[in-house]
């Protein structure tokens, strides 16, 4: 399904994770477009939702209000379940117009013991894209919830990132967060800098909710509400990178810090992410 407004257009794939396959502005790729044959591989798409949790759950185990949970692996490439359930499921298109679509997915009641309803409301703007991601607890007991987006951005070597966060989570050999530290100078993006040589797969916490990416010909502003963390995935030498806004930092379900939302029966959680695109100004 294609949505468009003025200079912007996107292609949605409700059947495969409610994902975005491409997002273009004035003919330029804002997100890395889906590669050929990517219909069933979310990692080859442009952006997919993270619900009802984000990032990895160590060994698939956590507890909530004394309830022990064991999740199944959901990707052969990783021993730790990751990114929730929505990205591996078909979503339903409940409403659509030329520039807006509402997608929905009902999950849980399985290894994730709580039933829930997730929604994505996607609106193409004249200069970008607005996405609302929400989840509502349909069970009769409190449900933990995390939300996020997993966009892939193109041309890593030509891009600079500017954003502000106070801390970052160091990881072990399996990319699991183990220690929160103040952002070191070498990983600071308070001033614009490239990300391609750092080899990051780390979650920046106490994030300001805004990231600015600059290429030679365009500027992308990612502004959010409800997102306190930004996971930066920029594998060394790759031609893409990911800036993943999340409601809380990776690994939060395995910690007792109280940062994960606990949704009472019928209660909900939502985040909003806006991608705004403009032409790069000379000297910027």
C-alpha positions in Angstrom: 0.0 0.0 0.0 1.4 3.4 -1.0 0.7 6.6 0.9 1.7 10.0 -0.4 1.5 13.7 0.3 3.2 16.4 -1.8 7.0 15.5 -2.0 6.8 12.4 0.3 5.6 8.9 -0.3 6.0 5.6 1.6 5.1 1.9 0.9 3.5 0.0 3.8 3.6 -3.8 4.1 0.9 -4.7 6.6 1.2 -8.4 5.9 4.9 -8.5 7.0 5.2 -6.9 10.4 3.3 -3.7 9.5 6.6 -2.6 8.1 7.6 0.4 5.9 9.3 -0.9 2.7 10.5 2.5 1.5 10.2 6.2 2.3 11.1 8.8 -0.3 11.2 12.6 -0.4 11.7 14.3 -3.7 12.8 11.0 -5.1 15.5 10.6 -2.5 15.6 7.7 0.0 15.0 8.9 3.5 15.1 5.3 4.8 17.1 2.5 3.3 14.6 0.9 0.8 13.7 -2.8 1.0 16.1 -5.0 -1.0 14.9 -7.3 -3.7 13.3 -10.5 -2.3 12.9 -8.9 1.2 9.2 -9.8 1.6 9.6 -12.1 4.6 12.9 -10.7 6.1 12.1 -7.8 8.4 15.8 -6.9 8.7 15.8 -6.1 5.0 12.9 -3.7 5.2 13.0 0.0 5.9 11.4 0.2 9.3 9.3 -2.0 11.6 7.5 -1.6 15.0 8.8 -3.0 18.3 5.9 -4.2 20.4 5.2 -5.3 23.2 8.9 -5.1 24.0 12.0 -3.6 22.4 15.5 -5.1 21.8 16.7 -8.3 23.4 15.3 -10.2 26.4 18.3 -12.1 28.0 17.6 -15.8 27.4 13.9 -14.9 27.1 13.5 -14.8 30.8 12.1 -12.1 33.1 9.5 -11.8 35.9 6.7 -9.3 36.4 4.9 -8.9 39.7 6.2 -12.3 40.7 5.1 -14.0 37.5 7.9 -15.9 35.8 8.0 -15.6 31.9 9.9 -17.6 29.4 9.8 -16.4 25.8 10.6 -18.5 22.8 13.4 -17.5 20.4 12.0 -15.6 17.5 15.0 -15.3 15.2 17.5 -18.0 14.4 20.4 -15.5 14.4 20.1 -14.7 18.1 19.7 -16.9 21.2 17.8 -14.0 22.9 14.3 -13.2 21.8 14.2 -9.6 20.4 12.0 -6.8 19.2 8.7 -8.2 20.4 6.0 -10.0 18.4 4.6 -7.4 16.0 7.6 -7.4 13.6 7.0 -11.1 12.9 3.2 -10.9 12.4 0.6 -9.8 9.9 -1.2 -6.6 10.7 -4.7 -5.6 9.6 -5.4 -2.4 7.7 -8.4 -0.9 9.6 -8.5 2.5 7.8 -6.7 4.0 4.9 -6.7 7.2 2.8 -4.3 8.7 0.3 -1.9 9.9 3.1 -2.9 8.0 6.3 -3.4 4.4 7.4 -4.3 2.7 10.7 -2.8 -0.7 11.2 -3.7 -3.0 14.0 -2.4 -6.3 15.5 -3.7 -8.4 18.4 -1.1 -10.6 20.1 -0.1 -12.3 23.3 -1.9 -15.0 25.3 1.0 -17.4 24.3 4.6 -17.3 25.6 3.9 -13.6 26.2 1.1 -14.4 28.6 -0.8 -11.1 28.4 -3.2 -10.4 25.5 -2.9 -6.9 23.9 -3.9 -4.8 20.9 -1.2 -2.8 19.1 -1.9 0.1 16.7 0.2 2.0 14.2 -1.2 5.2 12.8 0.9 6.3 9.9 0.5 9.7 8.3 2.6 11.0 5.4 3.2 14.7 5.7 4.2 17.2 3.0 7.7 17.2 4.4 7.9 13.8 6.2 6.2 11.1 8.2 4.4 10.9 11.5 3.9 7.6 13.2 2.0 6.8 16.4 2.6 3.4 17.9 0.4 2.3 20.8 -0.4 -0.9 22.8 -3.4 -1.6 25.1 -3.5 -4.4 27.7 -6.5 -6.7 27.0 -5.7 -9.0 29.9 -7.0 -9.1 33.5 -3.6 -8.5 35.1 -1.0 -5.8 34.8 1.2 -6.1 31.7 4.8 -4.8 31.3 5.2 -2.9 28.0 8.0 -1.3 25.9 7.6 0.3 22.5 10.0 1.4 19.8 10.7 1.7 16.1 13.5 0.2 14.1 14.2 2.4 11.1 17.2 1.7 8.8 18.9 4.8 7.4 21.0 4.8 4.2 24.6 5.9 3.3 26.1 5.6 6.7 29.6 6.8 5.5 28.1 10.1 4.2 25.9 10.8 7.2 26.5 12.7 10.5 24.4 12.4 13.6 23.6 15.0 16.2 21.7 14.0 19.4 22.0 14.3 23.2 21.8 11.6 25.8 23.3 11.5 29.3 24.2 7.8 29.6 24.8 4.7 27.5 24.6 1.0 28.3 27.8 -1.0 27.8 27.3 -4.5 26.5 28.7 -8.0 26.8 29.8 -10.2 23.9 26.2 -11.1 23.2 25.1 -7.4 22.9 23.2 -7.6 26.2 23.4 -4.4 28.3 25.4 -4.9 31.5 26.4 -1.4 32.8 25.1 2.1 32.5 27.8 4.8 32.2 28.0 8.5 31.3 28.4 8.9 27.6 32.1 8.9 26.9 33.6 11.7 24.7 34.3 9.2 21.9 30.6 8.3 21.7 29.2 11.7 22.2 27.0 13.1 19.4 26.3 16.5 21.1 28.1 17.9 18.0 27.5 16.4 14.6 29.8 13.5 13.8 29.8 10.4 11.7 28.8 7.0 13.2 30.2 4.6 10.6 33.6 3.9 12.2 32.4 3.4 15.8 30.8 0.0 15.4 27.9 0.8 17.8 25.2 -1.5 19.0 24.3 0.3 22.1 21.4 2.0 23.8 21.7 5.6 24.8 19.5 6.5 27.8 18.1 9.7 29.3 17.8 10.8 25.7 16.4 14.2 24.8 14.1 12.7 22.2 15.6 14.5 19.1 18.1 13.2 16.6 19.3 15.2 13.5 20.9 13.3 10.6 22.7 15.2 7.8 23.7 14.1 4.4 25.2 16.3 1.7 21.8 16.9 0.0 19.2 16.5 2.8 18.6 16.8 6.6 16.4 14.4 8.6 15.0 15.4 12.0 13.6 12.5 14.1 11.6 14.0 17.0 9.7 11.9 19.5 7.4 11.9 22.4 7.3 9.1 24.9 10.8 7.9 24.0 13.5 8.0 26.7 16.1 6.0 24.9 17.7 5.8 21.5 19.4 2.5 20.4 22.1 3.2 17.9 23.1 0.3 15.6 25.9 1.2 13.3 27.9 -1.9 12.4 31.4 -1.0 11.2 31.7 -0.9 7.4 28.0 -1.3 6.7 26.2 1.0 4.3 23.3 1.6 6.7 22.7 2.5 10.3 19.7 2.4 12.7 18.4 5.0 15.1 15.8 3.2 17.2 13.6 5.4 19.5 12.4 3.4 22.4 10.1 4.1 25.4 12.8 2.8 27.8 16.3 1.4 27.4 17.3 -2.0 26.2 17.2 -4.7 28.9 14.7 -2.9 31.1 12.6 -6.0 31.6 15.5 -7.7 33.3 16.1 -4.8 35.7 14.2 -3.7 38.8 14.6 0.0 38.2 10.9 0.6 37.6 11.3 2.2 34.2 9.1 -0.3 32.2 5.5 0.8 32.0 3.1 -1.5 33.9 -0.3 -1.3 32.2 -3.3 -2.1 34.3 -6.1 -4.0 32.5 -7.5 -1.8 29.8 -4.6 0.8 30.1 -2.4 1.8 27.2 1.0 3.1 26.2 2.0 5.1 23.1 4.9 6.8 21.5 5.0 9.3 18.6 7.9 9.6 16.1 8.1 12.2 13.4 10.5 12.2 10.5 10.9 15.7 9.0 13.0 16.1 5.9 14.5 19.3 4.4 17.1 20.3 1.9 20.6 20.7 3.3 21.7 24.3 3.4 25.2 25.2 2.1 27.7 25.2 4.9 25.3 23.4 7.3 
